[in-house]
Each structure stands twice: as C-alpha cells, then as structure tokens.
C-alpha cells in the first residue's frame, strides 16, 4: 500500500476518531462515550478506565497522535488557557516560553482590550520578546469563539496523511539516533577517512554527535532562554539551520555554486549529516568542498557571535574552495606516487650526501597542468 509503518498508519486513522469526538461533541457517538468514560471532564483530559473496552483503548491511543498537532485558534480568547493550551501557531510547542510564575493572566481574553484587539503594552510586559512578537502576529477574531484546528494542515482539518507524515518523521529521527548509538565506531572510521584536515574531521564528529553550541541545543540544555536564530530570526538555530538554511548559509552556497559549480542538494532533515559523511549523496571533490565549506560557515558564525571581525562571504567561499582543491590534489598525488611505487617495485629513499658535502632539502609546488614535486640540492 506504500506505507512504511502500518502501526503509525493505524494510529493516524485512530486519531481521526479522536478528532471527531473533540470537534463534534454533539454527535450521538460523542455523547455516549462522554457519558460512559468522561462525564465529568473532556476528551483530551479523560483517563483510561479499569474496565474500558478495546475500542476506547484504541481511541485513547489515537488521542496521543491528535495531541501533537491539535491547536486552538483564537477568537474572543475566553476558551483558551495561555499556559496549558497549544494556541500560538508556528511557535516552538505552540505554548509561551515565558515562565508562568508571577503572572496574573490566565486566559487569552485577558490579553485583549475592550475592542477585541491585542493589548500590546500588557503582552510585552508579561512575555519575553520572542513570545510577545509571536502573539501579536495572531489575528484576533472577537466575533467568534475559540475553536480547535489541526496545525499541520493549512485548512485546519485533521487528515490521516499529515498525521502519518508527522509520526514518520519522529520514527526516522529515533532510528537515526539508535543507529548512531550502535555504530558510533563505524561513523568515526568514516569521518577519519574523509579527505579533509583533522580539525574538519573533529568538527564533523561534533556535528553528528550534536556537540556544537547552537542556540537550539543550548536552549534544550537550559542554558539559553530562547532557541531562535539571531542572524535571520528563525524559530530555532539548529546545526542544520546554521550550515544549510540560514540567510548567511544560503548566500554562502549560492556564491560557492557560482565559483565552483558545487551545489548543496536537498538533504533529509534528520539524517543529513550522516548522508554527507557517508558519501552516498555527494562524493569526491564535491564532498570535500561541502564539508570544508560548512566548517568555514561555522567559523564565520562564531566570529560574528563573539563580536569579532568576519570575512566577507566571497573570502570564506574562496578559502573553502582552495582548501578542498589543495587537499584533493595532494591526495591524488599521494595515491599516484603509491601506485607508481608498487608498479616500479622500489621506493625512493633519502640518501646521505658524499663526504664533504651538505645537502639542503626544499619543497615547493605550483599549479599548471599537474602538481610539481619536491626538489633537492647538494652543496
């Protein structure tokens, strides 16, 4: 049928039943189940009863899927709890990041003025800036009451397709994490086989292990208050965002393509780092260029972050291209020397000069049609 995971597909189908119970509470089915299982509450907060039927247990399993994408659309704000409900679209977990302690506002209606518009002064006083800006971008509709919507769809109605995609992304993310924990040694060996400098290898090990101090990672570890990107204002400054998606990264890769023809392909949002290191998507000189370019981008980001003078994008790109070109040609020269040594049956060794002579060894290289090797002079 084309489904990778039938269990997730079944959960997505069960989520549809939960959607109907939540949005059509006057239906006969909803009234019967409410009287039997949650007569003193609502569907989202109901608990599993000891002698519940298998049908009800299945609906509760689908409710877990529904809760991940369900969001309140703000009307007059009287039915939406500021701190408990998901109501801020495209904003982290759709809830404020501001701690609830010390605030007397509870309902969204407390943030509206008598005319039904946002009270900007109260909002900026009660929430941190990233929350306040997200709230002020929500168009209030005081003429209607708050209602539930399905956030992954623009039309707001639950669909099995979008629910399955949401669960499938989580499945892939978990598989990548589990694979990384099992085969870390293999990944480490692949990294050290890359034709890049050791410092770039170390950098990519930190990328795969998520050891780079981006704001999203620092926020997850309770170091940064918010995870947004300070350069372009994106909601989360992830490692992938810094190296691929930020406005600075897009300008970098656009200039790199114009100079070298290397194009950054569409990468999977979860396994992108493994795919680049593994060489399945890109290999050879292009792989060396992309890996070195992302290291250059990270250096640029750190300099800007710490207030240091940054290089223009053109210089950062040229540095990455020159580094990749030098490394690739050096690797080709070494491979060629090893091949010729095997074919010739002997290896050239250093020889001591005759008595009374001094030997000065020098090394020089320049690019024409091929690499020019080392030279030696006897004085």
Buried (B, 14 or more C-beta within 10 A) or exposed (E): EEEEBEEBBBBBBBBBBBBBBBBEEEEEEBEEBBEEBBEEEEBBEBEEEEEBEEEBEBBBBBBEBBEBBBBBBBBBBEBBEBEEBBBBBEBBEBBBBBEEEEBEBEBBBBBBEEEBEBBEEBBBEBBBEBBBBBBBEBEBBBEEBBBBBBBBBEEBEBBBEBBBBBBBEEBBEEEBEEBBEEEEEEBBEBBEEBBBBEEBBBBBBBBBEBEBBBBBBBBEEEEBBBBBBEBBEBBBBBBBBBBBBBEBBEBBBEBBEEEBEBEBEEBBEBBBBBBBBBBEBBEEBBBBBBBBBBBBBBBBBBBBEEEEEBBEBBEBBBBBBEBBBBBBBEEBBEEEBEEEEEEEEEEEEEEEEEEEEEEEEEEEEEEEEEBEEEEEEEE
